[in-house]
Amino acid sequence: MVTRHADWSTRAFELRPVVPDTGPFPGRGFLEALWNHEPAGDLCLAESGSALVPLVLDETGLRWVGHPDLADYRSPLGDGATDLIAELLMTGSTGVRFFFDSLPGEAADVVRRGLEKAGLNTQPEQHAVTARVQLPDSYGAYLEQIGKKERHEIRRKRRRFSEVHGHPALVTTRGAGEGFDRFVAMHRSSKGAKGSFMTSETEELFASLADQDGWRVDLLCGEDGEAVAAAFAWADADGFYLYNSAFERASEASPGIVLLSMLIERAIQANCHIFDFLKGEEPYKFRLGATKRPLFSFEGST
């Protein structure tokens, strides 16, 4: 039996995502922060005894909680997700549009089976990719993995950084404190759409995430202690998920690439098996060894 409610405290969020390596994105903390950031429509947390799907019903139809630009992965929770999706769509109002986005292949298969069981023959469309690096056991092996040209470029840029700023250091901060403020300021100084992205409302969203477990700001500093690049990310024992980053454009020492190479090195040292750049096909991600993970969407009506 499917129940529909708006109680974020439901224990169904303790169920595992149907697809691994999706970071914080299917979890309560992240989704509740997105909902509080933009609470448009009616929250519809659909659950059974063995599954949960976090949805919103608004004037556009039925969709996952949060804008696709802010949520890099979607995944139903629990082993009963196929049956839950089928019953949800069969017992709801007819003629309701639905749009389910950002589903990795395994999650898309679960959703597809639910749609088919509900008599809906919607086929998935690939609409985006994430870019992630499968990490080897050592940083030396990683440098071998990315090839001679890129290996040389990383070493050259790290030497250049040391010449300009002194020996680089990573400083990890937690919560919406001084490190977070430095990241926000650096982000706002960026040109174009990147700089305008960090509105006061977006800063509030990021600050609410920063105060949750797993989220962090990593600052790249020179010997003077001044930060010249920053990463806003989430990490657990298995993976590092780079949600956003910024750097001082006045620097002539490629601080962005130095930051990323050092984050990858540290993730390997922490025995992570995934370094995930998340959504987007920017060329630098693939120069650093990433491969594409396709994301699928479903669109139709009940």
C-alpha positions as a Markdown table, in Angstrom:
| # | Residue | x | y | z |
|---|---|---|---|---|
| 1 | Met | 0.0 | 0.0 | 0.0 |
| 2 | Val | 1.3 | 3.5 | -0.9 |
| 3 | Thr | 1.0 | 6.4 | 1.5 |
| 4 | Arg | 1.6 | 10.0 | 0.4 |
| 5 | His | 2.7 | 12.5 | 3.0 |
| 6 | Ala | 5.0 | 15.4 | 3.7 |
| 7 | Asp | 6.8 | 14.1 | 6.8 |
| 8 | Trp | 10.6 | 14.4 | 6.3 |
| 9 | Ser | 11.1 | 12.5 | 9.6 |
| 10 | Thr | 9.9 | 9.2 | 8.0 |
| 11 | Arg | 12.2 | 6.3 | 8.7 |
| 12 | Ala | 11.9 | 5.3 | 5.0 |
| 13 | Phe | 14.8 | 7.6 | 4.3 |
| 14 | Glu | 17.0 | 5.0 | 6.1 |
| 15 | Leu | 16.4 | 2.7 | 3.1 |
| 16 | Arg | 19.3 | 2.3 | 0.6 |
| 17 | Pro | 19.2 | 3.9 | -2.8 |
| 18 | Val | 18.6 | 1.4 | -5.6 |
| 19 | Val | 21.8 | 2.5 | -7.3 |
| 20 | Pro | 25.2 | 2.8 | -5.5 |
| 21 | Asp | 27.6 | 5.8 | -5.6 |
| 22 | Thr | 25.0 | 8.6 | -5.7 |
| 23 | Gly | 26.4 | 10.5 | -2.8 |
| 24 | Pro | 24.1 | 12.6 | -0.6 |
| 25 | Phe | 21.6 | 13.4 | -3.4 |
| 26 | Pro | 18.9 | 10.7 | -2.6 |
| 27 | Gly | 19.1 | 11.3 | 1.1 |
| 28 | Arg | 16.8 | 13.2 | 3.4 |
| 29 | Gly | 19.3 | 16.0 | 4.4 |
| 30 | Phe | 20.0 | 17.1 | 0.8 |
| 31 | Leu | 16.4 | 16.8 | -0.4 |
| 32 | Glu | 14.9 | 18.6 | 2.6 |
| 33 | Ala | 17.4 | 21.4 | 2.0 |
| 34 | Leu | 16.3 | 21.7 | -1.6 |
| 35 | Trp | 12.7 | 21.7 | -0.6 |
| 36 | Asn | 13.3 | 24.5 | 1.9 |
| 37 | His | 15.2 | 26.4 | -0.7 |
| 38 | Glu | 12.3 | 26.2 | -3.2 |
| 39 | Pro | 9.0 | 24.9 | -1.6 |
| 40 | Ala | 6.8 | 25.2 | -4.7 |
| 41 | Gly | 3.9 | 22.8 | -5.1 |
| 42 | Asp | 2.8 | 20.0 | -2.8 |
| 43 | Leu | 5.4 | 17.7 | -1.3 |
| 44 | Cys | 4.6 | 14.1 | -2.0 |
| 45 | Leu | 6.8 | 11.6 | -0.2 |
| 46 | Ala | 5.4 | 8.4 | -1.5 |
| 47 | Glu | 6.3 | 5.3 | 0.5 |
| 48 | Ser | 5.4 | 1.7 | 1.1 |
| 49 | Gly | 6.9 | -0.6 | 3.7 |
| 50 | Ser | 9.9 | -1.2 | 1.5 |
| 51 | Ala | 10.5 | 1.9 | -0.7 |
| 52 | Leu | 10.3 | 5.7 | -0.9 |
| 53 | Val | 10.1 | 8.1 | -3.8 |
| 54 | Pro | 10.4 | 11.8 | -2.9 |
| 55 | Leu | 8.2 | 13.8 | -5.3 |
| 56 | Val | 6.6 | 17.2 | -5.8 |
| 57 | Leu | 3.2 | 17.8 | -7.4 |
| 58 | Asp | 2.9 | 21.3 | -8.9 |
| 59 | Glu | 1.4 | 23.0 | -12.0 |
| 60 | Thr | 3.9 | 21.2 | -14.3 |
| 61 | Gly | 3.0 | 17.8 | -12.9 |
| 62 | Leu | 4.8 | 15.2 | -10.8 |
| 63 | Arg | 8.6 | 15.5 | -10.5 |
| 64 | Trp | 11.5 | 14.7 | -8.1 |
| 65 | Val | 12.1 | 17.2 | -5.3 |
| 66 | Gly | 14.4 | 20.0 | -6.3 |
| 67 | His | 15.5 | 21.5 | -9.6 |
| 68 | Pro | 17.6 | 19.3 | -11.8 |
| 69 | Asp | 20.4 | 21.9 | -11.9 |
| 70 | Leu | 20.9 | 21.4 | -8.2 |
| 71 | Ala | 20.5 | 17.7 | -7.9 |
| 72 | Asp | 23.1 | 15.6 | -9.7 |
| 73 | Tyr | 21.6 | 12.2 | -9.0 |
| 74 | Arg | 18.1 | 10.8 | -8.4 |
| 75 | Ser | 17.3 | 7.4 | -7.1 |
| 76 | Pro | 14.3 | 5.7 | -5.5 |
| 77 | Leu | 15.0 | 4.1 | -2.1 |
| 78 | Gly | 14.4 | 0.5 | -1.2 |
| 79 | Asp | 13.9 | -2.9 | -2.8 |
| 80 | Gly | 10.1 | -2.3 | -3.4 |
| 81 | Ala | 10.6 | 0.8 | -5.6 |
| 82 | Thr | 9.3 | -0.8 | -8.8 |
| 83 | Asp | 6.0 | -1.7 | -7.2 |
| 84 | Leu | 5.7 | 1.6 | -5.4 |
| 85 | Ile | 6.1 | 3.6 | -8.6 |
| 86 | Ala | 3.6 | 1.4 | -10.4 |
| 87 | Glu | 1.0 | 1.7 | -7.6 |
| 88 | Leu | 1.6 | 5.4 | -7.2 |
| 89 | Leu | 0.9 | 6.1 | -10.9 |
| 90 | Met | -2.0 | 3.7 | -11.2 |
| 91 | Thr | -3.9 | 5.1 | -8.1 |
| 92 | Gly | -3.3 | 8.8 | -8.8 |
| 93 | Ser | -5.3 | 11.1 | -10.9 |
| 94 | Thr | -5.3 | 10.5 | -14.6 |
| 95 | Gly | -3.8 | 13.0 | -17.1 |
| 96 | Val | -1.1 | 14.1 | -14.7 |
| 97 | Arg | 2.2 | 14.9 | -16.4 |
| 98 | Phe | 5.4 | 13.4 | -14.9 |
| 99 | Phe | 9.1 | 14.1 | -15.3 |
| 100 | Phe | 11.7 | 12.0 | -13.6 |
| 101 | Asp | 15.2 | 13.2 | -14.3 |
| 102 | Ser | 18.9 | 12.5 | -13.5 |
| 103 | Leu | 18.6 | 8.8 | -13.1 |
| 104 | Pro | 21.7 | 6.6 | -13.5 |
| 105 | Gly | 21.2 | 3.5 | -15.5 |
| 106 | Glu | 20.3 | 1.1 | -12.6 |
| 107 | Ala | 17.8 | 3.6 | -11.2 |
| 108 | Ala | 16.3 | 4.2 | -14.7 |
| 109 | Asp | 15.7 | 0.5 | -15.0 |
| 110 | Val | 13.8 | 0.4 | -11.7 |
| 111 | Val | 11.6 | 3.4 | -12.8 |
| 112 | Arg | 11.1 | 1.9 | -16.3 |
| 113 | Arg | 9.8 | -1.3 | -14.8 |
| 114 | Gly | 7.4 | 0.6 | -12.5 |
| 115 | Leu | 6.1 | 2.6 | -15.5 |
| 116 | Glu | 5.6 | -0.5 | -17.5 |
| 117 | Lys | 3.8 | -2.2 | -14.6 |
| 118 | Ala | 1.5 | 0.8 | -14.5 |
| 119 | Gly | 0.8 | 0.3 | -18.2 |
| 120 | Leu | 2.9 | 3.3 | -19.3 |
| 121 | Asn | 5.4 | 2.5 | -22.1 |
| 122 | Thr | 7.6 | 5.5 | -21.7 |
| 123 | Gln | 11.2 | 4.9 | -22.8 |
| 124 | Pro | 14.1 | 6.7 | -21.1 |
| 125 | Glu | 15.9 | 9.5 | -22.8 |
| 126 | Gln | 19.5 | 10.3 | -21.9 |
| 127 | His | 19.6 | 14.0 | -21.0 |
| 128 | Ala | 22.8 | 14.5 | -19.1 |
| 129 | Val | 26.0 | 12.9 | -17.9 |
| 130 | Thr | 28.1 | 13.0 | -14.8 |
| 131 | Ala | 31.9 | 12.7 | -15.0 |
| 132 | Arg | 33.7 | 10.4 | -12.5 |
| 133 | Val | 37.1 | 8.9 | -12.0 |
| 134 | Gln | 37.6 | 5.3 | -10.9 |
| 135 | Leu | 40.4 | 5.7 | -8.4 |
| 136 | Pro | 43.3 | 3.2 | -8.3 |
| 137 | Asp | 45.2 | 2.3 | -5.2 |
| 138 | Ser | 47.9 | 5.0 | -5.4 |
| 139 | Tyr | 48.4 | 8.5 | -6.8 |
| 140 | Gly | 51.3 | 7.2 | -8.9 |
| 141 | Ala | 49.0 | 4.7 | -10.5 |
| 142 | Tyr | 46.4 | 7.5 | -11.1 |
| 143 | Leu | 49.1 | 9.6 | -12.9 |
| 144 | Glu | 49.9 | 6.6 | -15.1 |
| 145 | Gln | 46.2 | 6.1 | -15.7 |
| 146 | Ile | 45.7 | 9.6 | -17.2 |
| 147 | Gly | 48.6 | 9.4 | -19.6 |
| 148 | Lys | 51.9 | 11.1 | -20.3 |
| 149 | Lys | 50.6 | 14.5 | -21.5 |
| 150 | Glu | 48.2 | 15.1 | -18.7 |
| 151 | Arg | 50.6 | 13.7 | -16.1 |
| 152 | His | 53.2 | 16.2 | -17.3 |
| 153 | Glu | 50.7 | 19.1 | -17.2 |
| 154 | Ile | 49.7 | 18.4 | -13.6 |
| 155 | Arg | 53.3 | 18.2 | -12.5 |
| 156 | Arg | 54.2 | 21.4 | -14.4 |
| 157 | Lys | 51.2 | 23.3 | -12.9 |
| 158 | Arg | 52.0 | 22.1 | -9.4 |
| 159 | Arg | 55.6 | 23.2 | -9.8 |
| 160 | Arg | 54.5 | 26.6 | -11.1 |
| 161 | Phe | 52.1 | 27.0 | -8.1 |
| 162 | Ser | 55.0 | 26.4 | -5.7 |
| 163 | Glu | 57.1 | 29.0 | -7.6 |
| 164 | Val | 54.3 | 31.6 | -7.3 |
| 165 | His | 52.6 | 30.8 | -3.9 |
| 166 | Gly | 55.0 | 28.5 | -2.2 |
| 167 | His | 54.3 | 24.9 | -1.2 |
| 168 | Pro | 50.5 | 24.2 | -1.7 |
| 169 | Ala | 48.4 | 23.0 | 1.2 |
| 170 | Leu | 44.8 | 21.8 | 1.5 |
| 171 | Val | 42.8 | 23.1 | 4.5 |
| 172 | Thr | 39.5 | 21.4 | 5.2 |
| 173 | Thr | 36.7 | 23.3 | 7.0 |
| 174 | Arg | 33.3 | 22.2 | 8.1 |
| 175 | Gly | 30.1 | 24.2 | 8.6 |
| 176 | Ala | 29.1 | 27.6 | 7.3 |
| 177 | Gly | 32.1 | 29.4 | 8.9 |
| 178 | Glu | 35.1 | 31.3 | 7.7 |
| 179 | Gly | 36.1 | 28.7 | 5.1 |
| 180 | Phe | 32.6 | 28.7 | 3.7 |
| 181 | Asp | 32.5 | 32.5 | 3.5 |
| 182 | Arg | 35.8 | 32.4 | 1.6 |
| 183 | Phe | 34.4 | 30.0 | -0.9 |
| 184 | Val | 31.3 | 32.1 | -1.4 |
| 185 | Ala | 33.3 | 35.3 | -1.9 |
| 186 | Met | 35.6 | 33.6 | -4.4 |
| 187 | His | 32.5 | 32.2 | -6.3 |
| 188 | Arg | 30.9 | 35.6 | -6.5 |
| 189 | Ser | 34.1 | 37.1 | -8.0 |
| 190 | Ser | 33.8 | 34.7 | -11.0 |
| 191 | Lys | 32.8 | 36.1 | -14.4 |
| 192 | Gly | 29.5 | 35.5 | -16.2 |
| 193 | Ala | 26.9 | 32.9 | -15.1 |
| 194 | Lys | 29.2 | 31.3 | -12.5 |
| 195 | Gly | 29.5 | 34.5 | -10.6 |
| 196 | Ser | 25.8 | 35.4 | -10.8 |
| 197 | Phe | 24.8 | 31.9 | -9.7 |
| 198 | Met | 25.7 | 32.5 | -6.0 |
| 199 | Thr | 22.7 | 34.7 | -5.1 |
| 200 | Ser | 21.9 | 35.2 | -1.4 |
| 201 | Glu | 19.2 | 32.5 | -1.8 |
| 202 | Thr | 21.8 | 30.0 | -3.2 |
| 203 | Glu | 24.2 | 30.9 | -0.4 |
| 204 | Glu | 21.5 | 30.0 | 2.1 |
| 205 | Leu | 21.0 | 26.6 | 0.4 |
| 206 | Phe | 24.8 | 26.0 | 0.4 |
| 207 | Ala | 25.1 | 27.1 | 4.1 |
| 208 | Ser | 22.3 | 24.7 | 5.1 |
| 209 | Leu | 24.2 | 21.9 | 3.3 |
| 210 | Ala | 27.5 | 22.9 | 4.9 |
| 211 | Asp | 26.1 | 22.3 | 8.3 |
| 212 | Gln | 25.2 | 18.7 | 7.5 |
| 213 | Asp | 27.4 | 15.7 | 8.0 |
| 214 | Gly | 29.7 | 14.9 | 5.1 |
| 215 | Trp | 29.8 | 18.4 | 3.5 |
| 216 | Arg | 33.0 | 20.3 | 3.5 |
| 217 | Val | 34.9 | 23.2 | 2.0 |
| 218 | Asp | 38.5 | 22.5 | 1.0 |
| 219 | Leu | 40.7 | 25.5 | 0.5 |
| 220 | Leu | 43.9 | 25.5 | -1.5 |
| 221 | Cys | 46.4 | 27.8 | 0.2 |
| 222 | Gly | 49.9 | 28.9 | -0.4 |
| 223 | Glu | 52.6 | 29.3 | 2.2 |
| 224 | Asp | 51.2 | 32.7 | 3.3 |
| 225 | Gly | 47.9 | 30.9 | 4.3 |
| 226 | Glu | 45.8 | 32.8 | 1.7 |
| 227 | Ala | 43.2 | 30.7 | -0.1 |
| 228 | Val | 43.4 | 30.9 | -3.9 |
| 229 | Ala | 40.9 | 28.1 | -4.7 |
| 230 | Ala | 38.1 | 26.4 | -3.0 |
| 231 | Ala | 35.9 | 23.3 | -3.4 |
| 232 | Phe | 32.5 | 22.7 | -1.9 |
| 233 | Ala | 32.0 | 18.9 | -1.7 |
| 234 | Trp | 30.5 | 15.9 | 0.1 |
| 235 | Ala | 32.6 | 12.8 | 0.9 |
| 236 | Asp | 32.1 | 9.4 | 2.6 |
| 237 | Ala | 34.4 | 6.4 | 2.9 |
| 238 | Asp | 33.8 | 5.4 | -0.7 |
| 239 | Gly | 33.6 | 8.5 | -2.8 |
| 240 | Phe | 34.3 | 12.3 | -3.1 |
| 241 | Tyr | 31.6 | 14.3 | -4.8 |
| 242 | Leu | 32.6 | 17.8 | -6.1 |
| 243 | Tyr | 29.5 | 19.9 | -5.9 |
| 244 | Asn | 31.0 | 23.3 | -6.7 |
| 245 | Ser | 34.3 | 25.1 | -6.9 |
| 246 | Ala | 35.9 | 28.5 | -7.4 |
| 247 | Phe | 39.3 | 30.0 | -7.7 |
| 248 | Glu | 41.1 | 33.4 | -7.8 |
| 249 | Arg | 41.3 | 34.3 | -11.5 |
| 250 | Ala | 44.1 | 36.8 | -10.8 |
| 251 | Ser | 46.4 | 33.9 | -10.0 |
| 252 | Glu | 48.8 | 32.9 | -12.7 |
| 253 | Ala | 49.4 | 29.5 | -11.2 |
| 254 | Ser | 46.4 | 27.4 | -12.4 |
| 255 | Pro | 45.0 | 27.1 | -8.9 |
| 256 | Gly | 41.9 | 25.2 | -10.2 |
| 257 | Ile | 43.8 | 22.3 | -11.6 |
| 258 | Val | 46.2 | 22.2 | -8.7 |
| 259 | Leu | 43.3 | 22.1 | -6.3 |
| 260 | Leu | 41.6 | 19.2 | -8.2 |
| 261 | Ser | 44.8 | 17.2 | -8.5 |
| 262 | Met | 45.4 | 17.5 | -4.8 |
| 263 | Leu | 41.8 | 16.6 | -3.9 |
| 264 | Ile | 42.2 | 13.5 | -6.1 |
| 265 | Glu | 45.4 | 12.6 | -4.4 |
| 266 | Arg | 43.9 | 12.9 | -1.0 |
| 267 | Ala | 40.8 | 10.9 | -2.0 |
| 268 | Ile | 43.1 | 8.1 | -3.1 |
| 269 | Gln | 45.0 | 8.3 | 0.2 |
| 270 | Ala | 41.6 | 8.0 | 2.0 |
| 271 | Asn | 40.9 | 4.8 | 0.0 |
| 272 | Cys | 38.0 | 6.3 | -1.9 |
| 273 | His | 37.2 | 4.4 | -5.1 |
| 274 | Ile | 35.3 | 7.2 | -6.8 |
| 275 | Phe | 36.1 | 10.9 | -7.5 |
| 276 | Asp | 32.9 | 12.3 | -8.9 |
| 277 | Phe | 32.9 | 15.7 | -10.8 |
| 278 | Leu | 29.1 | 15.3 | -11.0 |
| 279 | Lys | 27.0 | 16.8 | -13.9 |
| 280 | Gly | 28.6 | 18.5 | -16.9 |
| 281 | Glu | 31.0 | 17.6 | -19.8 |
| 282 | Glu | 33.7 | 20.3 | -19.3 |
| 283 | Pro | 36.8 | 19.0 | -21.0 |
| 284 | Tyr | 39.1 | 19.4 | -18.0 |
| 285 | Lys | 37.2 | 16.6 | -16.2 |
| 286 | Phe | 38.1 | 14.1 | -18.9 |
| 287 | Arg | 41.7 | 15.3 | -19.1 |
| 288 | Leu | 41.9 | 14.4 | -15.4 |
| 289 | Gly | 40.7 | 10.9 | -16.1 |
| 290 | Ala | 36.9 | 11.0 | -15.8 |
| 291 | Thr | 34.6 | 8.8 | -17.8 |
| 292 | Lys | 30.9 | 9.6 | -18.5 |
| 293 | Arg | 28.1 | 8.2 | -16.5 |
| 294 | Pro | 24.8 | 8.6 | -18.5 |
| 295 | Leu | 21.7 | 10.0 | -16.7 |
| 296 | Phe | 18.3 | 9.3 | -18.0 |
| 297 | Ser | 14.8 | 10.9 | -17.7 |
| 298 | Phe | 11.2 | 9.8 | -18.3 |
| 299 | Glu | 8.4 | 12.1 | -19.4 |
| 300 | Gly | 4.8 | 11.3 | -20.0 |
| 301 | Ser | 1.4 | 11.4 | -18.4 |
| 302 | Thr | -0.8 | 9.0 | -16.4 |
